[in-house]
Amino acid sequence: MPKIIEGNKLTQQPKLTIMKNLLLVLIYLLSGSIANSQHLAFNQNNELSGKMKVSKDAPLFVFENRSSALSQEVENGDKLSHFFGKEVAYKMEQFKNAYVFEDGLRINIEKPIIYKSIKKINKHLTKQVKSAKLNTETAKAELLKFLQISIIIASQPTTSFENALKKAQSTKEQIQLFNSVEIRDM
């Protein structure tokens, strides 16, 4: 590599110039691809909202009903209680059995995002009923549905659903995500 002598100092000016030029080209290419992806994302959103009519009933997440957890018996089922009654208490216990495991001294929770979401939804629906913003039967039916879904998907790959739950800004958004789940029989 040619070196230029300036006074008594040796410098690698051509090498630095080449590196600077490469860096500028790289920045230019990256900024172009970022702008292009933003343009594509903007157009995709416009297509969905303008040309295509997306049904609110269309499921975002589809899982198979292959769970045997729904048929498992619960210990001390007659002693269970819940704000929404024994049926919800029984389903809540099935849910806990599907997600919570004791390992000696520790308690492990499988899929903690789903587990915590159900706990938040349970608390939210209970508050809604207590403040008379929601009918007890409606809240009970919703909670039973979400418990059933969570039990069924406990042993299935749920990464995209968990990521969506994680990104949800509120419990209402988590409820919307659970409402967008479809369970298909095998």
C-alpha positions in Angstrom: 0.0 0.0 0.0 1.5 3.4 -0.9 2.3 5.6 1.9 2.6 9.4 1.7 5.4 11.1 3.7 4.5 14.4 5.3 7.5 15.8 7.1 8.7 13.0 9.4 5.3 11.3 9.8 4.1 8.4 7.8 0.4 8.4 7.2 -2.0 6.0 5.5 -4.1 8.6 3.9 -5.3 6.5 0.9 -6.4 3.7 3.2 -8.4 6.2 5.3 -9.9 7.7 2.3 -11.0 4.3 1.0 -12.5 3.4 4.4 -14.4 6.7 4.5 -15.8 6.2 1.0 -16.8 2.6 1.9 -18.5 3.9 5.0 -20.4 6.6 3.1 -21.5 4.0 0.5 -22.7 1.7 3.2 -24.6 4.5 5.0 -26.2 5.5 1.6 -27.3 1.9 0.9 -28.7 1.4 4.4 -30.6 4.6 4.3 -32.1 3.7 1.0 -33.2 0.3 2.2 -34.8 1.8 5.3 -36.7 4.4 3.3 -37.8 1.7 0.9 -39.1 -0.6 3.7 -40.9 2.3 5.3 -42.5 3.1 2.0 -43.6 -0.6 1.7 -45.0 -0.6 5.2 -46.9 2.6 4.5 -48.3 1.2 1.3 -49.2 -2.1 2.9 -51.2 -0.3 5.6 -53.0 1.7 3.0 -53.9 -1.4 1.0 -55.3 -3.1 4.1 -57.4 -0.1 5.1 -58.4 1.1 1.6 -58.7 -1.7 -0.9 -59.1 -4.8 1.2 -61.8 -5.1 3.8 -60.4 -7.0 6.7 -63.1 -8.6 8.8 -62.9 -8.1 12.5 -64.0 -11.7 12.9 -61.1 -13.0 10.9 -58.7 -14.9 13.2 -55.2 -13.6 13.5 -54.0 -16.7 15.4 -55.1 -20.3 14.5 -54.3 -23.2 16.8 -55.4 -26.9 16.8 -57.5 -28.4 19.5 -55.2 -31.2 20.5 -55.2 -30.7 24.3 -56.0 -33.4 26.8 -55.7 -30.8 29.6 -59.4 -29.9 29.1 -60.4 -33.4 30.2 -58.1 -33.6 33.2 -59.7 -33.8 36.6 -58.9 -31.2 39.2 -58.1 -32.1 42.8 -60.4 -30.7 45.4 -62.7 -29.3 42.7 -65.6 -29.0 45.1 -63.5 -26.6 47.4 -62.6 -24.2 44.7 -64.1 -20.7 44.5 -64.0 -17.7 42.2 -65.8 -14.4 41.8 -67.6 -15.8 38.8 -68.5 -19.1 40.3 -67.4 -22.8 40.5 -67.3 -23.3 36.8 -64.7 -20.5 36.4 -62.9 -21.7 39.5 -62.6 -25.2 38.0 -61.4 -23.9 34.6 -58.9 -21.6 36.4 -57.5 -24.6 38.3 -57.1 -26.5 34.9 -55.4 -23.4 33.6 -53.0 -23.3 36.5 -52.3 -27.1 36.1 -51.4 -26.5 32.5 -49.0 -23.6 33.1 -47.6 -23.9 36.7 -45.1 -26.6 37.6 -43.4 -27.1 40.9 -39.8 -28.2 40.7 -38.7 -29.0 44.3 -38.1 -25.6 45.8 -39.1 -23.5 42.7 -42.3 -22.8 40.9 -42.0 -22.6 37.1 -44.5 -20.9 34.9 -44.7 -22.1 31.3 -45.3 -19.3 28.8 -45.4 -16.5 31.5 -46.7 -13.9 29.0 -49.9 -15.9 28.4 -50.2 -16.7 32.1 -49.8 -13.1 33.2 -52.2 -12.0 30.4 -55.0 -14.3 31.7 -54.4 -13.1 35.3 -54.7 -9.4 34.1 -57.8 -10.2 32.1 -59.3 -12.0 35.1 -58.7 -9.0 37.3 -59.9 -6.5 34.6 -63.2 -8.4 34.1 -63.8 -8.7 37.8 -63.3 -4.9 38.2 -65.6 -4.3 35.3 -68.4 -6.3 36.9 -67.9 -4.8 40.3 -68.2 -1.3 38.9 -71.3 -2.3 36.9 -69.6 -1.6 33.6 -70.1 -5.2 32.4 -72.7 -7.9 32.9 -71.6 -10.8 35.1 -72.7 -13.4 32.6 -70.9 -11.7 29.7 -67.7 -11.4 31.7 -67.9 -15.0 32.9 -68.4 -16.3 29.3 -65.4 -14.2 28.1 -63.2 -15.4 30.9 -64.2 -19.1 30.3 -63.5 -18.7 26.6 -60.0 -17.2 27.3 -59.2 -19.9 29.9 -60.2 -22.6 27.4 -58.0 -21.0 24.7 -55.1 -20.7 27.0 -55.4 -24.4 28.2 -55.6 -25.6 24.6 -52.5 -23.7 23.4 -50.4 -24.5 26.5 -48.6 -27.3 24.7 -48.4 -25.6 21.3 -45.9 -23.2 19.7 -47.2 -19.7 20.5 -44.3 -17.4 19.8 -46.2 -15.0 17.6 -49.2 -14.9 19.9 -47.0 -14.3 22.9 -45.1 -11.5 21.0 -48.4 -9.8 20.2 -49.5 -10.1 23.9 -46.2 -8.6 24.9 -46.7 -5.6 22.6 -50.2 -5.0 23.7 -50.5 -1.7 25.5 -53.5 -2.5 27.7 -55.6 -5.3 29.0 -58.3 -4.4 26.5 -55.8 -5.0 23.7 -54.9 -8.4 25.2 -58.7 -9.2 25.3 -58.8 -8.3 21.6 -55.9 -10.6 20.9 -57.6 -13.5 22.7 -60.8 -12.8 20.7 -58.8 -13.1 17.5 -57.7 -16.7 18.3 -59.4 -19.5 16.4 -59.3 -23.1 17.7 -59.7 -25.7 15.0 -60.5 -29.3 15.7 -58.0 -31.8 14.4 
